[in-house]
Amino acid sequence: GENVEQHPSTLSVQEGDSAVIKCTYSDSASNYFPWYKQELGKRPQLIIDIRSNVGEKKDQRIAVTLNKTAKHFSLHITETQPEDSAVYFCAASARPSSNTGKLIFGQGTTLQVKP
Amino acid sequence: DAGVTQSPTHLIKTRGQHVTLRCSPISGHKSVSWYQQVLGQGPQFIFQYYEKEERGRGNFPDRFSARQFPNYSSELNVNALLLGDSALYLCASSGWGSGVTDTQYFGPGTRLTVL
């Protein structure tokens, strides 16, 4: 069935260092890959997303890369700051080839940025 | 996005009871999705509705049901509550554009505790 694997489950970095989170998806029809940041007790917030027609997308300190052949995508955060500390989730969706836009989520990565 | 609203914020029920959760999407959005997030895990897809029609159903028992109203708001109903139904229930709003997977914006969630 559809599955998204996310690694690592926890990640601790020093402020100013880079952080990388990787995800692998199983459904080859997947074509949309968002990343969400969830702080404790709050809603998941979209931080960046990428569609299957591009290989990389950047937004200030955040970038996402996609390798469709290997079916994996990664989140890169540069110059990390303490406020980047949160749980990060990757997700994948196969619409419009599938009639549903459901998101399949990874298990999450707890990022801790030490000052 | 802050525009998605859910009610109630918190709810405590006992086993066997029934619960109704409510969601209002961002103005102009016609699709609502429901997700269950158990502590420490990624959100799991329950239902997606577009224009009052069910467009997707996740791997949840028939005790879970939902509907969407003409104003695009939605209700999630859970019957015969079990302890394992304790979770954060998230509603996500999207526009359902033609031919693409739309960004899903999450509401603050309803924290359900089953005793």
Interface residues (C-beta under 8 A of the other chain):
Chain A: V4 Q6 N31 Y32 P34 Y36 K42 R43 P44 Q45 L46 D49 R51 F89 A91 S93 A94 R95 P96 S98 N99 T100 G101 K102 L103 I104 F105 G106 Q107 G108
Chain B: S31 S33 Y35 G40 Q41 G42 P43 Q44 F45 Q48 R55 G56 G58 L90 A92 S94 W96 G99 V100 T101 D102 T103 Q104 Y105 F106 G107 P108 G109
